[in-house]
Amino acid sequence: MKPATDDAPRRRIPRTANRISLAAEEIFHAPYPEPDEMVFLARNLVQVTLPHSDPGDVPVWGRTNGNLTLTIKPDWTLDPQTNQPTCLGLPYGTIPRLLLFWITTETLRQKSRKITLGDSLSGFMRELDLTPTGGRWGSIPRLKKQMERLFRAKISFEERRTDGELKGTRWLDMPVAPQGELWWNHQQPDQSSLLGSWIELGEAFYDSILAAPVPVDLRALLALKNSPLALDLYAWSTYRTHRVNRSGRKAFIPWRGLAKQFGGDYANVKDFKRKAKQVLRKVQAVYPGLVLEDRDGGFNLCPGRTAVRKSAAETF
C-alpha cells in the first residue's frame, strides 16, 4: 500500500472499505488461510481485551466477562530530566492488539520465552501496512510508546467461583515481559530491524499462550486493522463459533453483556450496539462463517465454518 499522505483523513473510509472488499473477495475464493497466513492470540485475551482509547494515567483499568475480570496496571519510571515518578501509561488501540497477535504467534513458533524483536516483527509491521516512519506523528513514536506500555504492563485475571454455599476467587497475575531491551535509531526510521531488541515473557504469560491459543486469519486482520473493536469482535467471533460448533447449539449474546465485555469506551449500551452492528457487518465480510440471527436484546451466534482449518491449527 502507498504511504499516508496529507489527505489521509479524507481517504481513510474508502481505503478501509476497499481493503475489506478486497479481503472479502480473496477469502470467498480461498476460505481458509495458508499456514503462513495464520496468526494466534491467547484465549484469555480474546475473552477480555485492552482499552480502545487512552484511559489516561490511571492506576488500574479493567473489563469483565461473566465471572472473569481482566485488570491491567501500568508500570512507572523516573523521568531522567526531573527525576520524578512518571506513569508509562496503559496500552490501548490497535497497535498493542496487533503486537499481541505477533507475540503469541512467535511464541508458538519458537517455543521460547525470549523473543527477538528483529526482522520478523518488521516484516509483520510491513504486512499490516505499518511501515516505520519518523517524526512526531510517524509510526515509530507510536509503536515505541505502545511497546513500552504493553511489555511493561501487568495483566491480571480474576475468576469468581461458587460451589454450593462456598464462594471463592481465583487470580493470576501476569507481567507481560519482566525483562527486555528496546533499541531505536531515530535517524533511520525505515530500519529493517529493531537493532537487537528483545523481550523475555513472564512465565505465567508464556504458559497462558501455550495453553490455549486461538487461530485467526491474517488476511482478515489486515482488513480490520484500523478498528480496535473490529479486531476484538473478529477474534471473539472465531473463538465463539468454534465453541458453538462443538456444542451444536446456538448461543444467545445479549447486547448488554457484550457491551460490558468490549464496550467500556462507550457511553451506554445503545451507543455500543449501534457501533457493534456496523463493525460486525465488516467482520462478517471477511469471516463469512460467522452466522448471526437478530433477537430482542441481542443476537444468536450460530454454528458455522471456522476461520481456519482445524487440522492446520492443531499441527502448527
C-alpha positions in Angstrom: 0.0 0.0 0.0 1.1 3.6 -0.6 2.3 5.6 2.4 -0.1 8.0 4.0 -0.4 11.5 2.5 -1.8 14.8 3.8 -5.3 13.9 2.6 -5.2 10.6 4.6 -8.1 11.6 6.9 -10.4 12.2 3.9 -9.3 8.9 2.3 -9.5 6.7 5.4 -13.1 5.4 5.0 -12.8 4.5 1.3 -9.4 2.9 1.8 -10.7 0.9 4.7 -13.8 -0.1 2.7 -11.7 -1.1 -0.3 -9.3 -3.1 2.0 -12.3 -5.0 3.4 -13.8 -5.6 0.0 -10.6 -7.0 -1.4 -10.0 -9.3 1.6 -13.6 -10.5 1.4 -13.2 -11.4 -2.2 -10.0 -13.3 -1.6 -11.4 -15.1 1.4 -14.6 -16.0 -0.5 -12.5 -17.8 -3.2 -9.9 -19.2 -0.7 -11.8 -19.6 2.6 -9.0 -21.0 4.7 -5.6 -19.3 5.2 -2.4 -20.9 4.3 -0.2 -21.9 7.3 1.9 -18.7 6.9 -1.3 -16.6 6.9 -2.4 -17.9 10.3 -1.8 -15.9 13.5 -2.8 -16.6 17.1 -4.0 -14.9 20.2 -4.1 -16.3 23.8 -7.6 -17.3 24.7 -7.8 -15.1 27.8 -7.1 -12.1 25.7 -9.8 -13.0 23.3 -12.4 -13.1 26.1 -11.5 -9.8 27.7 -9.4 -7.1 25.9 -7.4 -3.9 26.1 -8.7 -0.3 26.2 -9.9 1.1 22.8 -8.7 4.7 23.7 -6.2 6.1 26.2 -7.7 5.9 29.7 -5.1 8.3 31.0 -2.7 7.8 33.9 -5.0 5.6 35.9 -3.6 3.1 38.5 -5.6 0.3 37.1 -8.1 -0.4 34.2 -10.4 -3.4 33.8 -13.2 -5.3 32.0 -15.5 -8.1 33.0 -16.9 -11.0 31.0 -19.2 -13.1 33.2 -17.2 -14.3 36.2 -13.9 -13.4 34.6 -12.3 -10.0 35.2 -9.2 -8.6 33.4 -7.3 -5.7 35.0 -4.2 -4.0 33.6 -1.7 -2.0 35.7 0.8 0.3 34.1 4.5 0.4 35.0 6.3 3.5 36.3 9.7 5.0 35.7 11.7 8.0 36.8 11.8 10.9 34.4 15.5 11.4 33.5 15.2 15.2 33.4 13.0 15.8 36.5 13.8 12.6 38.5 10.1 12.4 39.3 8.0 9.3 39.0 6.2 9.0 35.6 3.5 6.7 34.6 4.2 4.9 31.3 0.5 4.6 30.7 -1.6 1.7 29.5 -1.5 0.1 26.1 -4.6 0.9 24.0 -5.9 0.9 20.4 -4.9 -1.3 17.5 -1.1 -1.4 17.8 -0.8 -3.4 21.1 -3.6 -5.7 19.9 -1.6 -6.4 16.7 1.6 -6.8 18.8 -0.2 -9.4 21.0 -1.1 -11.4 17.9 2.5 -11.3 16.8 3.9 -12.2 20.2 1.5 -15.2 20.5 2.4 -16.4 17.1 6.1 -16.0 17.6 5.9 -17.8 20.9 4.2 -20.8 19.4 6.8 -20.9 16.6 9.9 -20.5 18.7 8.6 -22.3 21.9 10.8 -19.8 23.9 10.0 -17.1 26.4 12.8 -14.9 24.9 11.7 -13.3 21.6 14.0 -11.2 19.4 12.2 -8.1 18.0 14.0 -8.2 14.7 13.2 -8.9 11.1 10.1 -10.9 12.0 8.4 -8.0 13.7 9.4 -5.6 11.0 8.0 -8.0 8.4 4.8 -8.3 10.3 4.5 -4.5 10.5 5.0 -4.2 6.8 2.4 -6.8 6.0 0.0 -4.9 8.1 0.9 -1.7 6.2 2.5 -0.2 9.4 5.7 0.8 7.5 8.0 2.6 10.0 8.1 6.3 9.7 9.7 9.0 11.9 8.5 12.4 13.0 6.2 13.3 15.9 3.2 11.7 14.2 5.0 8.8 12.5 4.6 5.2 13.4 7.9 4.8 15.2 7.0 7.1 18.2 3.5 5.4 18.4 5.0 1.9 18.2 7.7 2.7 20.7 5.3 4.1 23.2 2.8 1.2 22.8 5.6 -1.4 23.0 6.9 0.1 26.3 3.3 0.3 27.7 2.4 -3.3 26.7 5.7 -5.0 27.5 6.0 -3.4 31.0 2.3 -3.7 32.0 1.0 -6.3 34.4 -2.1 -8.2 33.3 -4.2 -9.9 35.9 -7.2 -12.3 35.6 -9.6 -12.8 38.4 -12.3 -15.5 38.4 -15.2 -15.7 40.9 -16.5 -19.2 41.7 -19.4 -20.6 43.6 -19.6 -24.2 44.9 -22.8 -24.6 46.8 -22.6 -22.3 49.8 -19.0 -21.6 49.2 -17.7 -18.6 47.2 -14.2 -18.2 46.1 -11.8 -16.2 44.0 -9.0 -17.4 41.7 -6.5 -15.0 40.3 -3.5 -15.0 38.0 -1.0 -12.1 37.8 1.0 -11.9 34.6 3.8 -9.4 34.0 4.0 -9.4 30.2 7.8 -9.0 29.8 9.7 -8.6 33.0 13.0 -8.4 31.1 13.9 -6.8 27.8 15.8 -4.3 25.8 14.4 -1.8 23.2 16.7 0.0 20.8 15.8 2.6 18.2 17.6 4.5 15.5 15.6 7.7 15.1 17.8 8.8 12.2 16.8 5.7 10.2 13.0 5.3 10.6 13.0 2.7 7.8 15.5 0.4 9.6 14.9 -3.2 8.7 15.0 -4.5 12.3 14.9 -3.2 15.9 18.7 -3.3 16.4 18.9 -6.3 18.7 15.9 -5.5 20.8 14.4 -8.4 22.7 11.9 -9.3 25.4 11.5 -12.2 27.8 7.9 -13.0 28.5 6.7 -13.6 32.1 6.4 -17.3 32.9 2.6 -17.1 33.5 2.0 -15.1 30.4 4.1 -17.6 28.3 2.2 -20.5 29.8 -1.2 -18.8 29.0 -0.2 -18.5 25.4 0.8 -22.2 25.1 -2.2 -23.4 26.9 -5.0 -22.1 24.7 -4.0 -20.2 21.5 -6.9 -19.1 19.3 -6.1 -19.2 15.5 -7.3 -16.4 13.1 -6.8 -15.4 9.5 -4.1 -12.7 9.0 -5.9 -11.6 5.8 -8.9 -10.6 8.0 -6.6 -8.8 10.5 -5.1 -6.7 7.7 -8.6 -5.7 6.6 -9.8 -4.8 10.1 -6.6 -3.4 11.5 -7.8 0.2 11.9 -10.5 -0.6 14.4 -9.8 -2.0 17.9 -13.4 -3.1 18.2 -13.3 -4.9 14.9 -10.1 -6.7 15.9 -11.8 -7.7 19.2 -15.0 -8.8 17.7 -13.3 -10.8 14.9 -11.1 -12.7 17.3 -14.0 -13.3 19.7 -16.4 -14.4 16.9 -13.9 -17.0 15.6 -13.5 -18.4 19.2 -17.2 -18.4 19.9 -18.1 -20.0 16.6 -15.7 -22.9 17.4 -17.4 -23.3 20.8 -21.0 -23.4 19.3 -19.8 -25.8 16.7 -18.7 -28.2 19.4 -21.9 -27.8 21.3 -24.1 -27.9 18.2 -26.3 -25.2 19.8 -26.8 -21.5 19.1 -25.5 -19.1 21.7 -27.6 -16.1 22.7 -25.4 -13.0 23.0 -27.1 -10.1 24.9 -26.1 -6.6 23.8 -25.7 -5.6 27.5 -23.3 -8.4 28.2 -21.3 -7.8 25.0 -21.1 -4.1 25.9 -19.7 -5.0 29.3 -17.2 -7.2 27.7 -16.0 -5.0 24.9 -17.7 -1.6 25.2 -16.1 0.1 28.1 -15.3 3.1 26.0 -18.9 3.8 25.0 -21.4 6.0 26.9 -24.2 3.4 27.1 -25.4 0.1 25.7 -27.4 1.8 22.9 -24.3 3.6 21.5 -22.3 0.4 21.7 -25.0 -1.6 20.0 -25.1 0.8 17.1 -21.4 0.7 16.6 -21.0 -3.0 17.2 -23.7 -3.8 14.5 -21.7 -1.7 12.0 -18.5 -3.5 12.9 -20.0 -7.0 12.9 -21.1 -6.4 9.3 -17.4 -5.7 8.4 -16.3 -8.8 10.4 -18.8 -11.0 8.5 -17.4 -9.7 5.2 -14.0 -11.1 6.0 -15.3 -14.0 8.1 -18.3 -15.4 6.1 -18.5 -18.4 8.5 -19.9 -16.0 11.1 -23.7 -16.6 11.2 -25.8 -14.2 13.3 -29.6 -14.0 14.0 -31.2 -10.9 15.4 -33.2 -11.3 18.6 -34.7 -8.9 21.1 -32.0 -7.6 23.4 -29.2 -9.3 21.4 -28.5 -11.9 18.8 -27.9 -15.6 18.3 -24.4 -16.8 17.3 -25.0 -19.9 15.2 -22.8 -22.9 14.2 -20.7 -22.0 11.1 -17.5 -22.5 9.3 -14.3 -21.9 11.3 -11.9 -19.2 10.3 -9.0 -21.7 9.8 -8.8 -25.4 9.1 -8.9 -27.3 12.4 -6.2 -29.7 11.3 -3.9 -26.8 10.3 -4.3 -25.1 13.7 -3.6 -28.3 15.5 -0.4 -29.1 13.6 1.0 -25.5 13.8 
